[in-house]
Amino acid sequence: MSNLKDIPVVAEPSRPRSGEKYVTPQGFTAIRDGVKMGGGNVVQAADVLRKPSWLRAKAPTGAGFQGVKALVKEHRLSTVCEEAKCPNIGECWNAGTATIMLMGAVCTRACRFCSVDTGNPHGWLDAEEPENAARTVELMKLKYVVLTSVNRDDLSDGGAGHYAACIRAIKARNPSTAVEALTPDFEGVLADVETVVDSGLEVFAQNIETVRRLTHPVRDPRAGYDQTMRVLEHAKRHNPKVLTKSSLMLGLGETDEEVVQTLDDLRAVGVDIVTLGQYLRPTTNHLPIQRFVTPAEFDQYREWALARGFLECVSGPLVRSSYRAEQALNRNNAGLDNRALGVGK
C-alpha cells in the first residue's frame, strides 16, 4: 500500500474572477459575469448608493432550496436564478419552482446590466436537454414553468428549434403544466418567433428591459427597442390566444414620462402582462444604479399600467420577469404588498 504522503495533491482549478476570461468545459472561451473587468463602469466606493432596507432578501436556505439545487445539478441544467444572481432564489426554490435557462450558461451578447457569462459557444447544444428539462419539471411536480435562455446568435435560428423541442418534451411528460417562454429576440427573425409560439406554450415573453433612450448602452448593440416591440407584436398576431409579456428594470436613469411611454408602446403591440422591478448592479463592472425606486412608486407604476389595459402588472423592488409568474393573472400584484414595507407612504 502506498504511503498517503507519496500521493501528489492536485489543486482544484480556481474559479475565474468577475470580468476574467476562462475556458468552459465545452472548450470555448467566455467572460465571467459577462462584462470585462473595468468596462468603463467602475465608480468610487463613496459614489455607490446605500441599499435601502426594502431590498434586503433573505439568504437562500432550507430543504426546498437544497432539493431544487440537487435536481438542477443532477440534470445538468442552468437556471437564471443562479446565473443572474436573482435575489428571490431562496423564496422561489423553497416553493419548489425555478426558471430553467436553456442552451447553456454562456450568452453571445454582453448587456451591461446582466451577469450571465458571455462568449461564443460555436453551435454547442446539449441534445439531452429537452428530456432532462421535461424530467426535472416532472420531478418537481410543477404546475407552471418558466423557460428562459441565453442569446444564441451563433445558431442559425437563434435556438428557436431547441426551445420548441424543450417545450414539446415538457408538454409530453407534463400535459397539465403551463409553460412560459422568456426568449431572446432571435435577431428579429419572425419565422423563428413563430417556431416557439407554435410549440404549445401558454405565455410568450421578451423583455424590453429599459426605456428607448437607455436601450443603448444598457442592452447589447444587437438588441433593440423597436426589434423587441416587433417580436412581441408578431407573437400576439401569430397566435392571439397566447399571452404576451415583457419586463422593465427601473433605477437606470429613466424618467416617469419615459416609463409611461414604454407602457403605452407595449400595450400598442398587444402585450398582456408587464413586470417592473429594481435594477441591482451585479458587479462593479456593470452599470451603476442611478436611483432606488420606492415601494410606493412601484405601486403608482402598477396603477398606471393597469389603467392602460394590461391584464396584470407585477410591480415591486425585488420583482424579476419570472417572479411568481404563475400568479400573474390573479389581479393582486402576485400577492405583493409593497405598502406593508412602510416606505414612501
C-alpha positions as CSV (number, residue, x, y, z in Angstrom):
1,M,0.0,0.0,0.0
2,S,1.4,3.4,-1.0
3,N,2.0,6.0,1.7
4,L,-0.5,8.8,1.6
5,K,2.4,11.2,1.8
6,D,3.6,10.0,-1.6
7,I,0.3,10.8,-3.4
8,P,0.6,14.1,-5.1
9,V,-2.0,16.8,-4.2
10,V,-3.8,18.2,-7.3
11,A,-5.2,21.7,-6.7
12,E,-8.8,22.4,-7.7
13,P,-8.9,24.8,-10.7
14,S,-9.7,28.3,-9.4
15,R,-12.9,29.9,-10.4
16,P,-12.1,33.0,-12.6
17,R,-12.8,36.3,-11.1
18,S,-15.6,38.5,-12.4
19,G,-14.6,40.0,-15.8
20,E,-11.9,37.5,-16.5
21,K,-11.7,35.2,-19.5
22,Y,-11.9,31.4,-19.0
23,V,-12.3,28.2,-21.0
24,T,-15.7,26.4,-20.5
25,P,-16.0,22.6,-20.1
26,Q,-17.2,22.6,-23.7
27,G,-13.9,24.1,-24.9
28,F,-14.8,27.7,-25.8
29,T,-13.8,31.0,-24.3
30,A,-16.1,33.0,-22.1
31,I,-16.0,36.1,-19.8
32,R,-17.2,35.5,-16.2
33,D,-20.3,37.6,-15.4
34,G,-20.5,38.9,-19.0
35,V,-18.6,42.2,-18.8
36,K,-14.8,42.6,-18.8
37,M,-13.0,44.0,-15.8
38,G,-13.3,47.8,-15.6
39,G,-15.6,48.1,-18.6
40,G,-15.8,51.9,-18.1
41,N,-18.3,51.4,-15.3
42,V,-16.2,51.3,-12.2
43,V,-17.2,54.0,-9.6
44,Q,-15.6,55.1,-6.4
45,A,-16.9,53.4,-3.2
46,A,-18.2,56.8,-2.0
47,D,-20.4,57.1,-5.1
48,V,-22.2,53.8,-4.5
49,L,-25.8,54.2,-3.3
50,R,-26.6,52.6,0.0
51,K,-29.1,49.8,-0.5
52,P,-32.4,50.6,1.3
53,S,-33.9,48.2,3.8
54,W,-36.7,47.0,1.5
55,L,-34.1,45.5,-0.9
56,R,-32.6,43.0,1.6
57,A,-33.5,39.5,0.5
58,K,-33.1,36.5,2.8
59,A,-30.1,34.2,2.3
60,P,-31.1,31.1,0.4
61,T,-31.5,28.2,2.8
62,G,-34.0,25.4,3.5
63,A,-34.8,21.9,2.5
64,G,-36.8,23.0,-0.6
65,F,-33.9,25.2,-1.8
66,Q,-31.4,22.3,-1.4
67,G,-33.7,19.9,-3.2
68,V,-34.1,22.1,-6.2
69,K,-30.4,22.7,-6.3
70,A,-29.7,19.0,-6.3
71,L,-32.2,18.4,-9.2
72,V,-30.7,21.2,-11.3
73,K,-27.2,19.8,-10.8
74,E,-28.2,16.2,-11.5
75,H,-29.8,17.1,-14.8
76,R,-27.1,19.5,-15.9
77,L,-29.5,22.4,-16.2
78,S,-28.7,26.1,-15.9
79,T,-31.1,28.3,-14.1
80,V,-31.5,32.0,-14.5
81,C,-32.0,32.0,-10.7
82,E,-28.3,31.2,-10.3
83,E,-26.7,32.7,-13.4
84,A,-28.4,36.1,-13.0
85,K,-27.9,36.2,-9.2
86,C,-31.6,36.6,-8.6
87,P,-32.4,37.9,-5.1
88,N,-35.5,35.7,-4.9
89,I,-33.8,32.4,-5.4
90,G,-34.4,31.2,-1.8
91,E,-38.1,32.1,-1.8
92,C,-38.8,30.5,-5.2
93,W,-36.7,27.4,-4.8
94,N,-38.2,26.7,-1.3
95,A,-41.6,26.9,-3.0
96,G,-40.4,24.2,-5.5
97,T,-40.3,26.4,-8.5
98,A,-37.4,27.5,-10.7
99,T,-36.8,29.2,-14.0
100,I,-34.8,26.9,-16.3
101,M,-32.2,28.5,-18.5
102,L,-31.8,26.6,-21.8
103,M,-28.9,26.3,-24.1
104,G,-26.2,26.6,-21.5
105,A,-24.9,29.4,-19.3
106,V,-22.9,31.4,-21.9
107,C,-24.6,34.2,-23.9
108,T,-23.3,35.6,-27.2
109,R,-24.3,39.1,-26.1
110,A,-22.9,41.3,-23.4
111,C,-25.6,43.5,-22.0
112,R,-24.2,45.9,-19.4
113,F,-26.9,45.1,-16.8
114,C,-26.6,41.3,-16.9
115,S,-24.2,38.9,-15.1
116,V,-24.6,35.9,-17.3
117,D,-21.2,34.9,-18.8
118,T,-20.6,35.9,-22.4
119,G,-18.8,34.2,-25.2
120,N,-19.3,32.2,-28.5
121,P,-20.4,28.6,-27.9
122,H,-19.8,27.9,-31.7
123,G,-23.0,25.9,-32.1
124,W,-22.7,23.8,-29.0
125,L,-26.0,22.4,-27.7
126,D,-26.9,19.7,-25.2
127,A,-29.0,17.2,-27.2
128,E,-30.3,15.7,-23.9
129,E,-31.6,19.0,-22.6
130,P,-35.2,18.7,-23.8
131,E,-35.7,15.4,-22.0
132,N,-33.7,16.5,-18.9
133,A,-35.8,19.6,-18.6
134,A,-39.1,17.6,-19.0
135,R,-37.9,15.1,-16.4
136,T,-37.0,17.9,-14.0
137,V,-40.4,19.5,-14.3
138,E,-42.0,16.2,-13.7
139,L,-39.8,15.5,-10.6
140,M,-40.6,19.0,-9.2
141,K,-44.3,18.5,-9.9
142,L,-44.5,22.0,-11.4
143,K,-47.9,23.3,-12.5
144,Y,-46.2,26.3,-14.2
145,V,-42.7,26.5,-15.5
146,V,-40.7,29.4,-17.0
147,L,-38.1,28.6,-19.6
148,T,-35.6,31.3,-20.5
149,S,-32.3,31.2,-22.2
150,V,-29.1,33.0,-23.1
151,N,-28.9,34.6,-26.6
152,R,-27.5,32.2,-29.1
153,D,-26.6,34.3,-32.1
154,D,-24.2,31.6,-33.1
155,L,-27.1,29.3,-34.1
156,S,-28.8,29.7,-37.5
157,D,-32.3,30.0,-35.8
158,G,-31.1,31.6,-32.6
159,G,-32.1,28.4,-30.8
160,A,-35.8,28.6,-31.6
161,G,-35.9,24.9,-32.7
162,H,-34.2,23.9,-29.4
163,Y,-36.7,26.0,-27.4
164,A,-39.6,24.4,-29.2
165,A,-38.2,20.9,-28.6
166,C,-37.9,21.6,-24.9
167,I,-41.5,22.8,-24.7
168,R,-42.8,19.8,-26.6
169,A,-40.9,17.4,-24.4
170,I,-42.2,19.1,-21.2
171,K,-45.8,19.0,-22.5
172,A,-45.4,15.3,-23.5
173,R,-44.4,14.4,-19.9
174,N,-46.4,17.0,-18.1
175,P,-49.5,17.8,-20.2
176,S,-51.2,19.9,-17.4
177,T,-48.1,22.1,-16.8
178,A,-48.4,25.6,-18.2
179,V,-45.2,26.8,-20.0
180,E,-44.0,30.4,-20.2
181,A,-41.1,31.0,-22.6
182,L,-39.0,34.1,-21.9
183,T,-37.0,34.2,-25.1
184,P,-34.2,36.0,-26.9
185,D,-35.2,38.3,-29.7
186,F,-33.9,35.9,-32.4
187,E,-32.4,39.0,-34.1
188,G,-35.9,39.9,-35.2
189,V,-36.4,36.9,-37.4
190,L,-40.2,36.5,-37.2
191,A,-40.2,32.9,-38.6
192,D,-38.1,31.9,-35.5
193,V,-40.6,33.6,-33.2
194,E,-43.4,31.5,-34.8
195,T,-41.4,28.3,-34.2
196,V,-41.6,29.0,-30.5
197,V,-45.1,30.3,-30.4
198,D,-46.3,27.2,-32.2
199,S,-44.7,24.8,-29.8
200,G,-47.7,24.6,-27.3
201,L,-46.8,27.3,-24.7
202,E,-49.2,29.4,-22.9
203,V,-47.1,32.6,-22.4
204,F,-44.5,34.2,-24.8
205,A,-42.3,36.8,-23.2
206,Q,-39.5,39.0,-24.5
207,N,-38.1,41.7,-22.2
208,I,-37.9,45.4,-23.3
209,E,-35.6,45.8,-20.3
210,T,-35.5,49.7,-20.3
211,V,-36.9,52.8,-21.9
212,R,-36.0,53.7,-25.5
213,R,-33.4,56.4,-24.6
214,L,-31.4,54.0,-22.4
215,T,-31.6,50.9,-24.6
216,H,-28.0,51.6,-25.6
217,P,-25.8,51.4,-23.6
218,V,-28.0,49.2,-21.3
219,R,-28.5,46.5,-23.8
220,D,-26.1,44.8,-26.3
221,P,-25.9,46.7,-29.6
222,R,-27.6,43.7,-31.4
223,A,-30.7,44.2,-29.2
224,G,-33.1,47.0,-29.9
225,Y,-36.2,48.7,-28.5
226,D,-38.1,48.5,-31.8
227,Q,-36.9,45.0,-32.5
228,T,-38.3,43.7,-29.2
229,M,-41.6,45.5,-29.9
230,R,-41.8,43.8,-33.3
231,V,-41.2,40.4,-31.8
232,L,-43.9,40.9,-29.2
233,E,-46.3,42.2,-31.7
234,H,-45.8,39.3,-34.1
235,A,-46.1,36.7,-31.4
236,K,-49.5,38.1,-30.5
237,R,-50.7,38.5,-34.0
238,H,-49.5,35.0,-35.0
239,N,-51.5,33.4,-32.1
240,P,-53.8,35.7,-30.3
241,K,-54.6,33.0,-27.7
242,V,-51.0,33.1,-26.4
243,L,-50.4,35.7,-23.7
244,T,-47.5,38.0,-24.3
245,K,-45.4,39.5,-21.6
246,S,-42.5,41.9,-21.1
247,S,-40.4,43.5,-18.3
248,L,-38.8,46.7,-17.3
249,M,-35.9,47.4,-14.9
250,L,-36.1,50.7,-13.1
251,G,-33.3,52.7,-11.5
252,L,-31.1,53.2,-14.5
253,G,-31.9,56.9,-15.1
254,E,-35.3,56.7,-16.7
255,T,-38.0,59.4,-16.1
256,D,-41.6,58.8,-15.2
257,E,-42.6,60.1,-18.6
258,E,-40.4,57.5,-20.3
259,V,-41.8,54.7,-18.2
260,V,-45.3,55.8,-19.2
261,Q,-44.3,55.9,-22.9
262,T,-42.8,52.4,-22.7
263,L,-46.0,51.1,-21.1
264,D,-48.0,52.8,-23.9
265,D,-45.8,51.2,-26.6
266,L,-46.1,47.8,-25.0
267,R,-49.9,48.0,-25.0
268,A,-49.9,49.2,-28.5
269,V,-48.3,45.9,-29.7
270,G,-50.8,43.9,-27.6
271,V,-48.6,42.9,-24.6
272,D,-50.9,41.4,-21.9
273,I,-48.7,41.3,-18.8
274,V,-45.8,43.6,-17.7
275,T,-43.4,43.3,-14.7
276,L,-41.5,46.1,-13.1
277,G,-38.5,45.7,-10.8
278,Q,-35.5,47.5,-9.4
279,Y,-32.2,47.2,-11.3
280,L,-29.5,45.8,-9.0
281,R,-25.9,46.1,-10.1
282,P,-24.4,42.5,-10.3
283,T,-20.7,43.5,-10.1
284,T,-18.6,46.7,-10.1
285,N,-18.0,46.1,-13.9
286,H,-21.7,46.6,-14.6
287,L,-23.8,49.8,-15.0
288,P,-24.2,51.7,-11.7
289,I,-27.6,52.2,-10.1
290,Q,-28.9,55.8,-10.6
291,R,-31.7,55.6,-8.0
292,F,-33.6,53.2,-5.8
293,V,-37.3,53.2,-6.7
294,T,-39.5,53.2,-3.5
295,P,-42.3,50.6,-3.0
296,A,-44.8,53.4,-3.1
297,E,-43.5,54.4,-6.6
298,F,-43.8,50.8,-7.7
299,D,-47.4,50.8,-6.6
300,Q,-48.0,54.0,-8.6
301,Y,-46.4,52.5,-11.8
302,R,-48.7,49.5,-11.4
303,E,-51.8,51.7,-11.3
304,W,-50.6,53.5,-14.4
305,A,-50.1,50.1,-16.2
306,L,-53.5,48.7,-15.2
307,A,-55.1,51.9,-16.3
308,R,-53.7,51.3,-19.8
309,G,-55.4,47.9,-20.1
310,F,-52.7,45.4,-19.1
311,L,-54.2,42.2,-17.7
312,E,-51.7,42.5,-14.8
313,C,-48.6,44.4,-13.8
314,V,-46.4,42.7,-11.2
315,S,-44.5,45.6,-9.7
316,G,-42.1,45.8,-6.7
317,P,-38.5,46.3,-5.7
318,L,-37.4,42.6,-5.9
319,V,-39.7,41.7,-8.8
320,R,-38.0,39.9,-11.7
321,S,-39.7,39.0,-15.0
322,S,-40.4,35.4,-13.9
323,Y,-41.1,36.1,-10.2
324,R,-44.3,34.4,-9.1
325,A,-45.1,34.1,-12.8
326,E,-47.8,31.5,-12.1
327,Q,-49.8,34.1,-10.0
328,A,-49.6,36.9,-12.6
329,L,-53.3,36.6,-13.6
330,N,-54.7,36.7,-10.0
331,R,-55.0,40.5,-10.3
332,N,-53.3,41.0,-6.9
333,N,-49.8,42.1,-7.8
334,A,-48.8,38.4,-7.4
335,G,-49.6,38.7,-3.7
336,L,-47.1,41.5,-3.1
337,D,-48.0,44.3,-0.7
338,N,-45.3,47.0,-1.2
339,R,-47.1,49.3,1.2
340,A,-46.6,46.8,4.0
341,L,-42.9,47.7,3.9
342,G,-43.8,51.1,5.3
343,V,-41.8,53.1,2.8
344,G,-42.7,56.1,0.8
345,K,-46.2,56.5,2.3
